[in-house]
Amino acid sequence: MSLFLIYVAHHPWLTAGTASVAVAVLAYELRLRTAGSIAVGSAEVVRLMNRGALLIDLRAKEAYEAGHIGEARHLPTEQLDAELDGLKKWREKPVILYCDSGIRSATAARKLLKAGFAQAVSLDGGVAAWIRDNLPLVKGAGTKKAGG
């Protein structure tokens, strides 16, 4: 312990810098844990899709028809509350929500988590990130009901 105190006395700037970095890392980690890690990247979405996750597109019908991710079901954001009962069978299974940028889907994922859905997540960056990662979109009006 005495060697540590000698080091601190001889290197106050290094000690202060190290302490500052440690506090910053701790604060960042605590913020991530309290916010809940609801945003996942494209690779994690693909992994969850391969495990049979429900994929919900929250965008407008026209945007969904212009191009959506794989087996995504269309459920506009404004209809989410009304359709919660129809999604009950997915409470313990992965549910991935996405929109254009990831902002509305993050809010919707938090809403599902509060409603008791154990594994609701949002695509970080939305469809824009999916396209940026050069992943495919399915075009067409093959609209599926979100709960089914």
Long-range contacts (C-beta under 8 A, 24 or more apart in sequence): 36-110, 36-113, 38-106, 38-109, 38-110, 38-113, 38-120, 38-121, 38-122, 39-102, 39-106, 39-109, 39-121, 39-122, 39-123, 39-124, 40-96, 40-121, 40-122, 40-123, 40-124, 41-123, 41-124, 41-125, 41-129, 42-123, 42-129, 42-130, 42-133, 42-135, 43-133, 44-121, 45-69, 45-96, 45-98, 45-123, 45-130, 46-135, 48-94, 48-96, 48-121, 49-96, 51-94, 52-93, 52-94, 53-93, 53-94, 53-95, 53-96, 53-119, 54-87, 54-90, 54-93, 54-94, 54-95, 54-96, 54-146, 55-96, 55-98, 56-95, 56-96, 56-97, 56-98, 56-108, 56-146, 57-98, 57-99, 58-97, 58-98, 58-99, 58-104, 58-105, 58-108, 59-99, 59-100, 59-127, 61-143, 63-100, 63-127, 64-143, 65-139, 65-140, 65-141, 65-143, 66-139, 67-127, 67-137, 67-138, 67-139, 68-127, 68-137, 68-138, 69-98, 69-123, 69-127, 69-130, 69-135, 69-137, 69-138, 70-136, 70-138, 71-144, 72-98, 72-138, 72-144, 73-143, 73-144, 73-145, 73-146, 73-148, 74-143, 74-144, 74-146, 75-146, 77-104, 77-108, 80-108, 80-111, 81-111, 83-146, 83-147, 84-112, 84-115, 85-147, 86-145, 86-146, 86-147, 86-148, 87-112, 87-117, 87-146, 87-147, 89-147, 90-117, 91-116, 91-117, 91-118, 92-118, 92-119, 93-119, 94-119, 94-121, 95-119, 95-120, 95-121, 96-121, 96-122, 96-123, 97-121, 97-122, 97-123, 98-122, 98-123, 98-126, 98-127, 98-130, 99-126, 99-127, 100-126, 100-127, 100-128, 101-125, 101-126, 101-128, 102-126, 102-128, 102-129
